[in-house]
Amino acid sequence: MYKMLLSGVLEEYYEIDLKDSWMYAAAEKNLPIVCPGWEDSTMGNIFASYVLKGELKASTMKSGIEYMTFLANWYTDNSE
C-alpha cells in the first residue's frame, strides 16, 4: 500500500490534502500498521501471552484473511 500511495498513481482519487493524511504520513516514515481484530481483546491478549511464553503457537488460530476467505466461501455456498 505504501509503495502505491507514495508512487502517486492514486493522486486523481485523493479526497483530502496529503498534509492531512495519517496514511501518507505513515508511508513517508515507513511505519508499521497493525490492524488487530479479536487479538486486541482480553481473550486475544491471553492467547498472545501463551504464544510469547512458548506454550502455544500463533498458528493455532486462523489469520483474519483465513477467516474472511472462509466467510466469503461460506456465503457463496449458502446464498441463492
C-alpha positions in Angstrom: 0.0 0.0 0.0 2.8 2.4 0.9 4.6 1.9 -2.5 1.3 2.6 -4.3 0.5 5.6 -2.2 4.0 7.1 -2.5 4.1 6.5 -6.3 1.4 9.0 -6.9 -0.7 6.7 -9.1 -3.8 7.3 -6.9 -3.5 11.2 -6.8 -6.6 11.7 -9.0 -8.6 9.9 -6.4 -7.4 11.8 -3.3 -10.3 13.3 -1.3 -8.1 15.2 1.2 -4.9 17.2 1.2 -1.9 14.9 1.7 -0.8 17.0 4.7 -4.0 15.8 6.5 -3.5 12.1 5.7 -2.3 9.9 8.5 -1.7 7.1 6.0 0.5 9.3 3.8 2.5 10.4 6.9 2.9 6.8 8.0 4.1 5.9 4.5 6.6 8.7 4.4 8.1 7.3 7.7 7.6 3.7 6.7 5.8 3.0 10.0 4.3 -0.4 10.5 0.5 -0.5 10.6 -1.1 -3.1 12.9 -4.7 -3.9 12.4 -5.7 -6.3 15.1 -9.1 -7.9 15.3 -10.0 -10.3 18.1 -6.3 -10.2 19.0 -6.9 -6.8 20.7 -9.4 -8.3 23.1 -8.9 -9.8 26.6 -9.0 -13.3 25.1 -6.6 -12.3 22.4 -4.2 -10.9 24.9 -4.3 -14.1 27.0 -3.7 -16.1 23.9 -0.8 -13.9 22.9 0.8 -14.3 26.3 0.8 -18.1 25.9 2.4 -17.6 22.5 5.1 -15.4 24.0 5.8 -17.9 26.7 6.1 -20.6 24.1 3.2 -22.7 25.4 1.1 -22.2 22.2 1.9 -21.5 18.6 0.4 -18.4 16.9 -0.6 -20.7 14.0 -3.1 -22.4 16.4 -5.6 -19.7 15.3 -6.5 -18.8 11.8 -5.5 -15.4 10.5 -8.0 -12.7 9.7 -7.5 -13.4 6.0 -8.2 -17.0 6.5 -11.4 -16.1 8.4 -12.5 -13.7 5.7 -12.0 -16.2 2.8 -13.8 -18.8 4.8 -16.7 -16.4 5.2 -16.7 -15.5 1.5 -16.8 -19.1 0.5 -19.5 -20.0 3.1 -21.6 -17.1 1.9 -21.2 -18.1 -1.7 -22.1 -21.7 -0.9 -25.1 -20.8 1.2 -26.7 -17.9 -0.8 -29.1 -18.2 -3.7 
